[in-house]
């Protein structure tokens, strides 16, 4: 398992290649990459803040829970912080499992929990000014299935 919280961009192709290299014991690798999505009012930047140490511990706990629930060979979570422009990658999740069902379910679980429970704070800046992103009921609804 690898958890990284970083300001620098990452190369998703290279990360997947490294994650999958030599994995003859796994039949499935599922990946997801989240991007900064533009808003109707013209997003200029999304600033993501976190508390070092606390964030990595929380992400590790979420990944460990995924490993308890599904038969996984490995997990990779990369989450960025700092000022990000529309189209930039925010995060990436990769799961490796002997069978695809476990890899897909674990990746979805990780994405849902990272979206709602990871200790990141997001501020959007548009032409109208800056505002903090509030929790959404749809994100909470997604957690209820787990």
ABEGO torsion letter per residue (X at the ends): XBBBBBABBBBAAAAAAAAABGBAABABBBBBBBBBBBBAAGBABBBBBBBBGAAAAAAAAAAAAAAAABBBABBBBBBBBEBBBBGBBABBBBBBBABAAAAAAAAAAAAAAAAAABBBBBBBBBAAEBBBBBBBAAAAAAAAAX
